[in-house]
Amino acid sequence: MIRLRRLLKRIWIPIILRVWVLARLWYRFWGVRLDGRPQDEVWYFAYGANLNDTVFLGRRRMKPLDWRVGKVTGWRLRFNLQGRPVGRSAPANIEPATGEELWGVLFLITRREMVRLNSTEGVPGWRYRPVWFDAEDREGNRHRAFSLMADGLPEDGNPSLRYITLIREGARQHGLPEHWIEKLEKVRPAEEAA
């Protein structure tokens, strides 16, 4: 089943990236709305491994038009997803949380790039789903942005050392506030928690 899903993804994603009507149908099939035109610009709010340039620019091959440090109020960072290997890794997730703030990087990308980014995260599909909110950059400018969220477990787990290191390095690469970097430094990797 997993091999079939990967094969379909390899065949289908390049097609929907070229034919916008098919992308819209694909999203609608999964119950997700895809608005706008492929060349429209949108802000993406990265909070996990996508903070790191080796992941976002390298592995995901994204080409942002602009970027800036940003925060979202009323949301918090969680590590409450089941990763691989099971029980030894917990990927990042977000959830609404009154009175909290979440720091990350706002990347300006096209909607076509958004669809490509989403496909690398399994969206639309069984795990993450897009959420839209108002984010604020360091200068106080407000931007409508999307990010990805999943239904997580009630309790947080521990990310792998490799994963939390990517997040910490990405936060430093983009100059996130020191208090946020200190918060990330306090996250215990699975290898230390065992």
Backbone as ProteinMPNN parsed JSONL, in Angstrom:
{"seq_chain_A": "MIRLRRLLKRIWIPIILRVWVLARLWYRFWGVRLDGRPQDEVWYFAYGANLNDTVFLGRRRMKPLDWRVGKVTGWRLRFNLQGRPVGRSAPANIEPATGEELWGVLFLITRREMVRLNSTEGVPGWRYRPVWFDAEDREGNRHRAFSLMADGLPEDGNPSLRYITLIREGARQHGLPEHWIEKLEKVRPAEEAA", "coords_chain_A": {"N_chain_A": [[0.819, -1.194, 0.0], [1.928, 1.26, 0.83], [3.975, 1.528, -1.047], [2.482, 1.735, -3.399], [1.138, 4.147, -2.886], [3.327, 5.917, -2.831], [4.225, 5.648, -5.477], [1.995, 6.617, -6.923], [2.072, 9.239, -5.968], [4.522, 10.126, -7.037], [3.906, 10.109, -9.737], [1.528, 11.61, -9.95], [1.863, 14.179, -8.658], [3.728, 15.818, -10.236], [2.037, 16.226, -12.423], [-0.246, 17.594, -11.395], [1.003, 19.909, -10.62], [1.495, 21.166, -12.981], [-0.984, 21.43, -14.187], [-3.385, 23.351, -13.162], [-6.158, 23.136, -12.718], [-6.458, 20.414, -12.247], [-5.024, 20.239, -9.882], [-6.705, 21.681, -8.169], [-8.944, 19.991, -8.232], [-7.842, 17.69, -7.064], [-7.255, 18.619, -4.468], [-9.876, 19.249, -3.661], [-10.994, 16.685, -3.677], [-9.859, 15.667, -1.36], [-11.092, 17.215, 0.462], [-10.095, 19.732, 0.925], [-9.653, 23.159, 0.403], [-8.506, 24.915, -2.428], [-7.613, 27.896, -3.329], [-7.334, 30.741, -5.594], [-4.826, 31.661, -8.105], [-2.108, 29.976, -9.814], [0.189, 31.639, -9.868], [-0.225, 33.503, -7.889], [0.861, 35.134, -4.899], [1.7, 33.939, -1.663], [2.072, 33.842, 1.916], [4.037, 31.634, 3.773], [4.269, 30.122, 6.903], [6.88, 28.903, 8.625], [7.798, 26.598, 11.141], [8.993, 24.314, 12.079], [11.244, 21.816, 10.996], [11.428, 23.021, 8.514], [12.366, 25.542, 8.981], [15.027, 25.428, 8.641], [17.505, 26.053, 6.242], [18.763, 24.001, 4.79], [16.819, 22.096, 4.656], [14.424, 23.431, 3.748], [15.206, 24.988, 1.453], [16.968, 23.213, 0.289], [16.321, 20.159, 0.487], [13.504, 20.328, 0.063], [13.454, 21.964, -2.101], [12.534, 24.634, -2.404], [11.831, 27.951, -3.525], [11.796, 30.753, -2.238], [10.365, 34.027, -2.583], [10.795, 36.049, -0.868], [11.618, 36.527, 2.598], [11.048, 36.641, 6.134], [11.477, 37.103, 9.664], [8.953, 35.977, 11.854], [5.979, 36.0, 13.939], [3.262, 34.319, 15.549], [0.453, 34.933, 17.372], [-1.417, 33.325, 19.946], [-0.994, 30.683, 19.356], [0.858, 27.604, 19.759], [3.929, 25.683, 19.908], [4.251, 22.204, 19.477], [5.308, 18.836, 20.11], [3.909, 16.47, 19.301], [3.343, 14.401, 17.55], [3.394, 11.174, 15.976], [6.375, 9.888, 15.077], [9.005, 8.489, 12.984], [11.611, 6.331, 13.822], [8.827, 4.672, 15.364], [7.828, 5.92, 18.472], [10.324, 6.893, 19.054], [10.762, 9.339, 18.03], [9.402, 12.536, 17.572], [7.736, 14.563, 15.523], [7.408, 18.126, 14.819], [4.557, 20.151, 15.561], [1.668, 22.279, 15.591], [-0.695, 24.085, 17.635], [-3.737, 25.797, 18.499], [-3.512, 28.138, 21.196], [-4.399, 30.026, 23.745], [-2.981, 33.084, 24.747], [-0.361, 32.382, 24.22], [2.655, 32.451, 22.169], [4.086, 31.866, 18.983], [7.065, 31.471, 17.299], [8.697, 31.845, 14.139], [9.562, 31.522, 10.666], [8.533, 33.552, 8.042], [7.872, 32.829, 4.789], [7.684, 34.049, 1.536], [5.94, 32.758, -1.086], [4.832, 31.332, -4.244], [1.482, 30.253, -5.108], [1.633, 27.915, -6.593], [4.119, 26.933, -5.753], [3.369, 26.538, -3.119], [1.605, 24.372, -3.354], [3.44, 22.453, -4.191], [5.176, 22.407, -1.95], [3.328, 21.577, 0.0], [2.826, 19.008, -0.994], [5.209, 17.708, -0.364], [4.901, 17.417, 2.29], [2.834, 15.729, 2.589], [0.316, 16.766, 2.087], [-2.594, 17.48, 0.225], [-3.923, 15.048, 2.48], [-3.429, 12.401, 4.795], [-2.16, 13.386, 7.1], [-0.882, 16.213, 7.895], [-2.667, 19.356, 7.626], [-3.588, 22.349, 5.906], [-3.585, 25.466, 7.66], [-4.8, 28.739, 8.165], [-3.786, 31.944, 9.265], [-3.275, 35.126, 10.962], [-0.145, 36.54, 10.836], [2.694, 38.19, 12.246], [5.379, 40.218, 11.3], [8.8, 41.038, 12.25], [8.914, 43.8, 12.134], [6.402, 44.565, 12.762], [4.483, 44.401, 10.791], [1.526, 43.006, 9.464], [0.612, 39.855, 8.137], [-1.296, 37.693, 6.134], [-1.086, 34.314, 6.496], [-0.229, 30.876, 5.809], [0.105, 27.716, 7.42], [1.077, 24.426, 8.475], [-0.741, 21.901, 10.13], [-1.474, 19.192, 12.322], [-3.612, 16.579, 13.613], [-2.759, 15.888, 16.736], [-1.242, 13.769, 19.278], [-2.378, 13.508, 22.712], [-0.312, 13.918, 24.583], [2.988, 15.311, 24.575], [5.851, 14.11, 22.805], [9.292, 13.291, 22.36], [11.439, 14.911, 20.138], [13.715, 13.606, 17.655], [17.294, 13.811, 18.033], [18.582, 14.672, 15.71], [16.442, 15.926, 14.36], [15.537, 18.018, 16.131], [17.875, 19.449, 16.183], [18.019, 20.402, 13.543], [15.88, 22.23, 13.639], [16.744, 24.041, 15.65], [19.134, 25.007, 14.467], [18.028, 26.228, 12.181], [16.51, 28.238, 13.38], [18.551, 29.843, 14.385], [19.913, 30.464, 11.971], [18.121, 32.222, 10.77], [17.857, 34.25, 12.556], [15.998, 34.237, 14.725], [14.331, 35.357, 17.737], [16.27, 35.501, 20.766], [15.091, 34.476, 23.127], [13.355, 32.594, 22.07], [15.061, 30.78, 20.842], [16.374, 29.872, 23.118], [14.237, 28.545, 24.335], [13.878, 26.456, 22.488], [16.296, 25.162, 22.906], [15.838, 23.925, 25.314], [14.257, 21.78, 24.751], [14.123, 18.358, 25.048], [15.89, 15.9, 23.344], [14.904, 12.693, 21.969], [16.878, 10.778, 22.324], [18.181, 11.589, 24.64], [16.142, 11.477, 26.46], [15.571, 8.84, 26.813]], "CA_chain_A": [[0.0, 0.0, 0.0], [2.815, 2.418, 0.907], [4.654, 1.645, -2.346], [1.497, 2.239, -4.357], [0.928, 5.553, -2.57], [4.522, 6.645, -3.292], [4.214, 5.638, -6.94], [0.969, 7.57, -7.343], [2.563, 10.578, -5.655], [5.558, 10.461, -8.02], [3.269, 10.331, -11.037], [0.448, 12.593, -9.876], [2.284, 15.517, -8.236], [4.191, 16.644, -11.368], [0.905, 16.569, -13.297], [-1.079, 18.64, -10.806], [1.76, 21.159, -10.564], [1.418, 21.8, -14.307], [-2.385, 21.642, -14.572], [-3.969, 23.899, -11.95], [-7.504, 22.594, -12.542], [-6.296, 19.1, -11.617], [-4.619, 20.482, -8.492], [-7.921, 22.043, -7.439], [-9.754, 18.776, -8.081], [-7.141, 16.834, -6.113], [-7.499, 19.179, -3.142], [-11.303, 19.092, -3.362], [-11.177, 15.266, -3.367], [-9.441, 15.48, 0.027], [-11.854, 18.117, 1.337], [-9.285, 20.926, 1.195], [-9.912, 24.195, -0.594], [-7.34, 25.513, -3.073], [-8.06, 29.13, -3.97], [-6.358, 31.552, -6.306], [-4.132, 31.23, -9.315], [-0.781, 29.425, -9.474], [1.211, 32.679, -9.709], [-0.516, 34.339, -6.721], [1.837, 35.007, -3.823], [1.182, 33.67, -0.323], [3.081, 33.693, 2.96], [4.078, 30.365, 4.485], [4.896, 30.253, 8.222], [7.643, 27.693, 8.974], [8.087, 26.522, 12.578], [9.719, 23.08, 12.372], [12.474, 21.597, 10.226], [11.466, 23.936, 7.366], [13.135, 26.731, 9.351], [16.415, 25.199, 8.238], [17.708, 26.219, 4.8], [19.102, 22.732, 4.128], [15.561, 21.389, 4.437], [13.472, 24.201, 2.954], [15.777, 25.309, 0.14], [17.648, 22.034, -0.238], [15.511, 18.952, 0.301], [12.179, 20.641, -0.495], [13.723, 22.741, -3.327], [11.684, 25.817, -2.446], [12.482, 29.177, -3.997], [10.998, 31.861, -1.731], [10.572, 35.339, -3.171], [11.191, 36.903, 0.252], [11.413, 35.887, 3.885], [11.235, 37.484, 7.312], [11.149, 36.51, 10.957], [7.58, 36.29, 12.204], [5.368, 35.313, 15.078], [1.822, 34.154, 15.535], [-0.053, 34.879, 18.741], [-2.537, 32.4, 20.121], [-0.589, 29.35, 18.894], [2.061, 27.101, 20.417], [4.675, 24.577, 19.305], [4.106, 20.904, 20.128], [5.985, 17.678, 19.529], [2.92, 15.458, 19.687], [3.04, 13.505, 16.429], [4.129, 9.92, 15.975], [7.387, 9.899, 14.023], [9.687, 7.232, 12.679], [10.919, 5.128, 14.249], [7.723, 4.893, 16.286], [8.208, 6.027, 19.874], [11.673, 7.436, 19.221], [10.836, 10.606, 17.323], [8.131, 13.253, 17.571], [7.832, 15.761, 14.694], [6.781, 19.358, 15.293], [3.166, 20.412, 15.246], [1.185, 23.481, 16.266], [-2.096, 24.071, 18.028], [-4.167, 27.052, 19.114], [-3.265, 28.22, 22.634], [-4.607, 31.399, 24.19], [-1.922, 33.694, 25.533], [0.976, 31.917, 23.816], [3.128, 32.921, 20.871], [4.879, 30.918, 18.213], [8.001, 32.174, 16.417], [9.146, 31.09, 12.984], [9.971, 32.301, 9.502], [7.54, 33.764, 6.995], [8.442, 32.739, 3.443], [6.764, 34.431, 0.471], [6.035, 31.801, -2.192], [3.64, 31.322, -5.093], [0.549, 29.166, -4.784], [2.158, 26.69, -7.205], [5.132, 26.447, -4.812], [2.633, 26.075, -1.949], [1.129, 23.023, -3.659], [4.62, 21.576, -4.177], [5.575, 22.262, -0.546], [2.324, 20.724, 0.645], [2.993, 17.611, -1.423], [6.345, 17.126, 0.361], [4.455, 17.204, 3.668], [1.693, 14.823, 2.572], [-0.926, 17.552, 2.032], [-3.621, 16.984, 1.134], [-3.751, 13.636, 2.808], [-3.815, 11.858, 6.083], [-1.481, 13.907, 8.28], [-1.017, 17.663, 8.062], [-3.636, 20.101, 6.836], [-3.252, 23.778, 5.972], [-4.33, 26.395, 8.502], [-4.505, 30.132, 7.834], [-3.884, 32.861, 10.397], [-2.549, 36.379, 10.804], [1.191, 36.528, 11.421], [3.295, 39.518, 12.34], [6.837, 40.168, 11.149], [9.541, 41.767, 13.277], [8.632, 45.242, 12.03], [5.021, 44.785, 13.161], [3.576, 44.262, 9.651], [0.68, 41.81, 9.53], [0.53, 39.089, 6.89], [-2.12, 36.477, 6.15], [-0.134, 33.245, 6.205], [-0.669, 29.514, 6.075], [1.079, 26.782, 7.95], [0.552, 23.066, 8.46], [-1.079, 21.407, 11.455], [-2.036, 17.833, 12.311], [-4.229, 16.143, 14.859], [-1.688, 15.252, 17.49], [-1.512, 12.991, 20.482], [-2.587, 14.397, 23.859], [0.957, 14.193, 25.258], [4.149, 15.528, 23.716], [6.959, 13.171, 22.848], [10.59, 13.934, 22.213], [11.964, 14.819, 18.775], [15.061, 13.023, 17.575], [18.371, 14.804, 18.127], [18.767, 15.22, 14.361], [15.317, 16.788, 14.031], [15.56, 19.253, 16.928], [19.063, 20.201, 15.751], [17.619, 21.146, 12.337], [15.038, 23.359, 14.053], [17.604, 25.007, 16.362], [20.014, 25.653, 13.484], [17.195, 27.095, 11.357], [16.166, 29.422, 14.18], [19.752, 30.69, 14.408], [20.171, 30.939, 10.603], [17.223, 33.318, 10.411], [17.882, 35.286, 13.582], [14.844, 34.272, 15.605], [14.684, 35.959, 19.032], [17.061, 34.674, 21.671], [14.239, 33.745, 24.064], [12.793, 31.446, 21.362], [16.156, 29.817, 20.685], [16.555, 29.264, 24.448], [13.127, 27.602, 24.521], [14.193, 25.281, 21.673], [17.422, 24.468, 23.538], [15.333, 23.165, 26.456], [13.549, 20.581, 24.274], [14.984, 17.185, 25.198], [15.794, 14.912, 22.266], [14.515, 11.334, 22.36], [18.076, 10.027, 22.736], [18.491, 11.971, 26.027], [14.995, 11.166, 27.299], [15.472, 7.382, 26.995]], "C_chain_A": [[0.864, 1.26, 0.0], [3.531, 2.621, -0.424], [3.717, 2.198, -3.413], [1.257, 3.73, -4.145], [2.108, 6.397, -3.059], [4.579, 6.726, -4.814], [3.197, 6.642, -7.472], [1.425, 9.005, -7.107], [3.601, 11.014, -6.687], [4.981, 10.777, -9.395], [2.33, 11.537, -10.987], [0.931, 14.01, -9.575], [2.836, 16.339, -9.401], [3.05, 17.066, -12.302], [0.091, 17.707, -12.691], [-0.333, 19.957, -10.665], [1.712, 21.905, -11.9], [-0.007, 22.168, -14.697], [-3.161, 22.045, -13.317], [-5.372, 23.359, -11.665], [-7.432, 21.225, -11.871], [-5.861, 19.238, -10.156], [-5.841, 20.821, -7.646], [-8.818, 20.825, -7.204], [-9.144, 17.835, -7.044], [-7.384, 17.319, -4.686], [-8.965, 18.995, -2.736], [-11.611, 17.636, -2.982], [-10.86, 14.981, -1.901], [-10.178, 16.409, 0.989], [-11.102, 19.366, 1.729], [-9.516, 21.919, 0.062], [-8.597, 24.767, -1.124], [-7.823, 26.714, -3.873], [-6.947, 29.746, -4.801], [-5.802, 30.932, -7.56], [-2.725, 30.77, -8.964], [0.28, 30.49, -9.215], [0.942, 33.621, -8.542], [0.503, 34.071, -5.628], [1.138, 34.819, -2.479], [2.361, 33.584, 0.651], [2.921, 32.33, 3.62], [4.829, 30.581, 5.792], [5.549, 28.924, 8.586], [7.985, 27.723, 10.455], [8.923, 25.302, 12.947], [10.998, 22.985, 11.56], [12.564, 22.528, 9.013], [12.084, 25.286, 7.706], [14.546, 26.639, 8.782], [16.554, 25.261, 6.718], [18.049, 24.91, 4.098], [17.843, 21.911, 3.852], [14.692, 22.162, 3.45], [13.987, 24.5, 1.544], [16.395, 24.086, -0.522], [16.718, 20.885, -0.547], [14.165, 19.248, -0.36], [12.261, 21.48, -1.773], [12.803, 23.954, -3.497], [12.506, 27.026, -2.874], [11.663, 30.381, -3.528], [11.363, 33.179, -2.409], [11.076, 36.321, -2.125], [11.026, 36.082, 1.528], [11.627, 36.907, 4.99], [10.873, 36.709, 8.567], [9.728, 36.914, 11.31], [7.115, 35.544, 13.437], [3.863, 35.29, 14.891], [1.387, 34.087, 16.992], [-1.272, 33.961, 18.788], [-2.258, 31.002, 19.605], [0.655, 28.922, 19.665], [2.651, 25.912, 19.662], [4.472, 23.325, 20.141], [5.003, 19.89, 19.411], [5.12, 16.464, 19.854], [2.464, 14.573, 18.524], [3.886, 12.246, 16.543], [5.106, 9.934, 14.799], [7.935, 8.516, 13.765], [11.118, 7.318, 13.159], [9.898, 5.454, 15.337], [8.234, 4.894, 17.728], [9.568, 6.637, 20.114], [11.868, 8.759, 18.508], [9.452, 11.245, 17.319], [8.288, 14.527, 16.743], [7.061, 16.937, 15.292], [5.354, 19.482, 14.778], [2.798, 21.715, 15.938], [-0.268, 23.271, 16.673], [-2.46, 25.434, 18.601], [-3.944, 27.008, 20.621], [-3.345, 29.682, 23.056], [-3.441, 31.872, 25.045], [-0.516, 33.264, 25.172], [1.374, 32.566, 22.498], [4.07, 31.896, 20.285], [5.757, 31.71, 17.26], [8.425, 31.253, 15.283], [9.596, 32.022, 11.885], [8.815, 32.363, 8.518], [8.257, 33.74, 5.663], [7.362, 33.136, 2.445], [7.0, 33.495, -0.711], [4.793, 31.939, -3.069], [2.718, 30.183, -4.657], [1.004, 27.847, -5.422], [3.239, 26.078, -6.299], [4.475, 25.908, -3.548], [2.151, 24.637, -2.171], [2.302, 22.043, -3.64], [5.108, 21.33, -2.751], [4.613, 21.334, 0.183], [2.518, 19.259, 0.273], [4.167, 16.941, -0.71], [5.995, 16.821, 1.805], [3.231, 16.286, 3.74], [0.344, 15.526, 2.56], [-1.352, 17.685, 0.579], [-3.426, 15.501, 1.374], [-4.102, 13.36, 4.24], [-3.174, 12.547, 7.285], [-1.712, 15.396, 8.482], [-2.152, 18.213, 7.202], [-3.272, 21.577, 6.936], [-4.173, 24.526, 6.934], [-3.867, 27.801, 8.145], [-4.687, 30.987, 9.083], [-3.142, 34.144, 10.063], [-1.227, 36.264, 11.542], [1.729, 37.953, 11.4], [4.797, 39.379, 12.162], [7.479, 41.046, 12.222], [9.244, 43.256, 13.294], [7.193, 45.572, 12.41], [4.028, 44.731, 12.017], [2.81, 42.951, 9.759], [0.567, 41.18, 8.148], [-0.425, 37.92, 7.098], [-1.203, 35.357, 5.698], [-0.784, 31.887, 6.448], [0.479, 28.745, 6.705], [0.419, 25.414, 7.922], [0.393, 22.559, 9.881], [-1.669, 20.009, 11.305], [-2.765, 17.578, 13.622], [-3.171, 15.354, 15.614], [-2.18, 14.428, 18.657], [-1.713, 13.941, 21.664], [-1.285, 14.819, 24.552], [2.074, 14.419, 24.235], [5.147, 14.391, 23.888], [8.256, 13.952, 22.77], [11.055, 13.797, 20.775], [13.333, 14.138, 18.786], [16.089, 14.153, 17.668], [18.594, 15.465, 16.768], [17.681, 16.237, 14.032], [15.349, 18.094, 14.82], [16.781, 20.095, 16.583], [18.761, 20.998, 14.488], [16.802, 22.381, 12.703], [15.885, 24.436, 14.732], [18.509, 25.753, 15.397], [19.228, 26.617, 12.601], [16.803, 28.368, 12.081], [17.351, 30.382, 14.245], [20.051, 31.275, 13.025], [19.353, 32.184, 10.282], [17.105, 34.388, 11.488], [16.615, 35.392, 14.408], [15.268, 34.802, 16.974], [15.375, 34.969, 19.964], [16.178, 33.879, 22.634], [13.604, 32.518, 23.389], [13.854, 30.355, 21.17], [16.423, 29.115, 22.017], [15.454, 28.239, 24.728], [13.382, 26.32, 23.73], [15.339, 24.471, 22.275], [16.965, 23.591, 24.702], [14.575, 21.9, 26.043], [14.523, 19.405, 24.336], [14.811, 16.232, 24.021], [15.474, 13.527, 22.823], [15.715, 10.55, 22.898], [18.451, 10.345, 24.189], [17.362, 11.563, 26.981], [14.899, 9.67, 27.615], [16.183, 6.897, 28.237]], "O_chain_A": [[0.584, 2.212, -0.728], [3.681, 3.754, -0.882], [4.114, 3.028, -4.231], [1.181, 4.492, -5.109], [1.911, 7.467, -3.635], [4.944, 7.763, -5.37], [3.505, 7.426, -8.37], [1.196, 9.882, -7.941], [3.563, 12.15, -7.159], [5.512, 11.616, -10.124], [2.345, 12.381, -11.883], [0.444, 14.959, -10.19], [2.433, 17.494, -9.545], [3.1, 18.141, -12.899], [-0.231, 18.675, -13.379], [-0.959, 21.015, -10.596], [1.87, 23.125, -11.943], [-0.218, 23.114, -15.456], [-3.546, 21.195, -12.513], [-5.735, 23.15, -10.507], [-8.26, 20.913, -11.016], [-6.275, 18.456, -9.3], [-5.996, 20.31, -6.537], [-9.378, 20.652, -6.122], [-9.866, 17.249, -6.237], [-7.684, 16.521, -3.798], [-9.255, 18.626, -1.598], [-12.399, 17.386, -2.07], [-11.515, 14.15, -1.271], [-9.918, 16.393, 2.192], [-11.417, 19.998, 2.737], [-9.564, 21.536, -1.108], [-7.687, 25.066, -0.351], [-8.375, 26.564, -4.963], [-5.788, 29.339, -4.728], [-6.219, 29.867, -8.014], [-2.202, 31.143, -7.914], [1.187, 30.263, -8.415], [1.788, 34.459, -8.226], [0.955, 32.941, -5.444], [0.121, 35.453, -2.196], [3.491, 33.293, 0.258], [1.815, 31.924, 3.979], [5.915, 31.162, 5.791], [4.859, 27.934, 8.828], [8.414, 28.754, 10.974], [9.506, 25.266, 14.03], [11.747, 23.956, 11.449], [13.664, 22.799, 8.532], [12.306, 26.1, 6.81], [15.175, 27.654, 8.482], [15.81, 24.599, 5.993], [17.676, 24.715, 2.942], [17.814, 21.118, 2.911], [14.27, 21.615, 2.43], [13.278, 24.285, 0.561], [16.352, 23.942, -1.743], [16.363, 20.658, -1.703], [13.73, 18.507, -1.242], [11.253, 21.682, -2.45], [12.355, 24.254, -4.603], [13.708, 27.109, -2.62], [10.921, 30.969, -4.314], [12.519, 33.413, -2.761], [11.715, 37.317, -2.464], [10.357, 35.048, 1.52], [12.309, 37.914, 4.797], [10.067, 35.779, 8.532], [9.335, 38.06, 11.093], [7.752, 34.603, 13.91], [3.28, 36.113, 14.185], [1.899, 33.271, 17.758], [-2.035, 33.838, 17.83], [-3.185, 30.211, 19.433], [1.41, 29.758, 20.161], [1.97, 25.235, 18.891], [4.516, 23.378, 21.37], [5.393, 20.08, 18.259], [5.533, 15.558, 20.578], [1.344, 14.064, 18.519], [4.964, 12.26, 17.137], [4.683, 9.988, 13.644], [7.413, 7.513, 14.252], [11.779, 8.325, 12.907], [10.079, 6.385, 16.122], [8.968, 3.998, 18.147], [9.94, 6.878, 21.263], [12.99, 9.251, 18.388], [8.45, 10.569, 17.088], [8.911, 15.483, 17.206], [6.19, 16.768, 16.145], [5.006, 18.982, 13.708], [3.547, 22.2, 16.786], [-0.97, 22.411, 16.14], [-1.601, 26.144, 19.124], [-4.157, 25.974, 21.255], [-2.453, 30.475, 22.752], [-2.975, 31.168, 25.941], [0.442, 33.748, 25.774], [0.546, 33.153, 21.802], [4.754, 31.162, 20.999], [5.256, 32.533, 16.494], [8.501, 30.036, 15.449], [9.965, 33.169, 12.136], [8.197, 31.346, 8.203], [9.157, 34.547, 5.428], [6.246, 32.619, 2.5], [8.096, 33.438, -1.268], [3.82, 32.585, -2.68], [3.126, 29.274, -3.934], [0.784, 26.778, -4.852], [3.275, 24.864, -6.1], [4.955, 24.936, -2.964], [2.273, 23.791, -1.285], [2.174, 20.93, -3.13], [5.416, 20.198, -2.379], [5.033, 20.421, 0.895], [2.392, 18.374, 1.119], [4.132, 15.734, -0.472], [6.697, 16.063, 2.474], [2.659, 16.088, 4.812], [-0.661, 14.95, 2.976], [-0.499, 17.991, -0.255], [-2.833, 14.796, 0.558], [-4.97, 14.01, 4.823], [-3.613, 12.31, 8.411], [-2.65, 15.789, 9.175], [-2.541, 17.62, 6.196], [-2.709, 22.01, 7.941], [-5.372, 24.257, 7.011], [-2.691, 28.026, 7.859], [-5.621, 30.783, 9.858], [-2.474, 34.248, 9.034], [-1.192, 35.932, 12.727], [1.27, 38.8, 10.634], [5.425, 38.528, 12.793], [6.789, 41.709, 12.997], [9.314, 43.899, 14.342], [6.802, 46.739, 12.384], [2.842, 44.986, 12.227], [3.377, 41.915, 10.104], [0.445, 41.869, 7.136], [-0.367, 37.239, 8.122], [-0.603, 35.442, 4.626], [-1.758, 31.769, 7.192], [1.652, 29.081, 6.543], [-0.685, 25.267, 7.398], [1.265, 22.755, 10.728], [-2.285, 19.688, 10.289], [-2.554, 18.278, 14.612], [-2.745, 14.284, 15.178], [-3.369, 14.397, 18.974], [-1.254, 15.082, 21.61], [-1.174, 15.941, 25.046], [2.096, 13.799, 23.173], [5.27, 13.797, 24.96], [8.296, 15.142, 23.083], [11.07, 12.691, 20.235], [14.014, 14.105, 19.811], [15.772, 15.314, 17.406], [18.774, 16.68, 16.687], [17.974, 17.299, 13.482], [15.204, 19.168, 14.237], [16.734, 21.322, 16.678], [19.194, 22.143, 14.363], [17.01, 23.455, 12.139], [15.749, 25.619, 14.417], [18.645, 26.973, 15.481], [19.71, 27.71, 12.302], [16.763, 29.446, 11.486], [17.173, 31.598, 14.169], [20.403, 32.449, 12.914], [19.833, 33.093, 9.604], [16.33, 35.332, 11.341], [16.191, 36.492, 14.76], [16.441, 34.708, 17.334], [15.098, 33.769, 19.948], [16.483, 32.723, 22.93], [13.343, 31.515, 24.053], [13.573, 29.165, 21.318], [16.671, 27.909, 22.047], [15.722, 27.181, 25.297], [13.137, 25.222, 24.23], [15.358, 23.245, 22.173], [17.635, 22.615, 25.039], [14.284, 21.047, 26.882], [15.605, 19.449, 23.752], [13.694, 15.802, 23.735], [15.738, 13.231, 23.988], [15.574, 9.751, 23.824], [18.977, 9.485, 24.895], [17.599, 11.33, 28.166], [14.227, 9.276, 28.568], [16.185, 5.699, 28.519]]}, "name": "protein", "num_of_chains": 1, "seq": "MIRLRRLLKRIWIPIILRVWVLARLWYRFWGVRLDGRPQDEVWYFAYGANLNDTVFLGRRRMKPLDWRVGKVTGWRLRFNLQGRPVGRSAPANIEPATGEELWGVLFLITRREMVRLNSTEGVPGWRYRPVWFDAEDREGNRHRAFSLMADGLPEDGNPSLRYITLIREGARQHGLPEHWIEKLEKVRPAEEAA"}
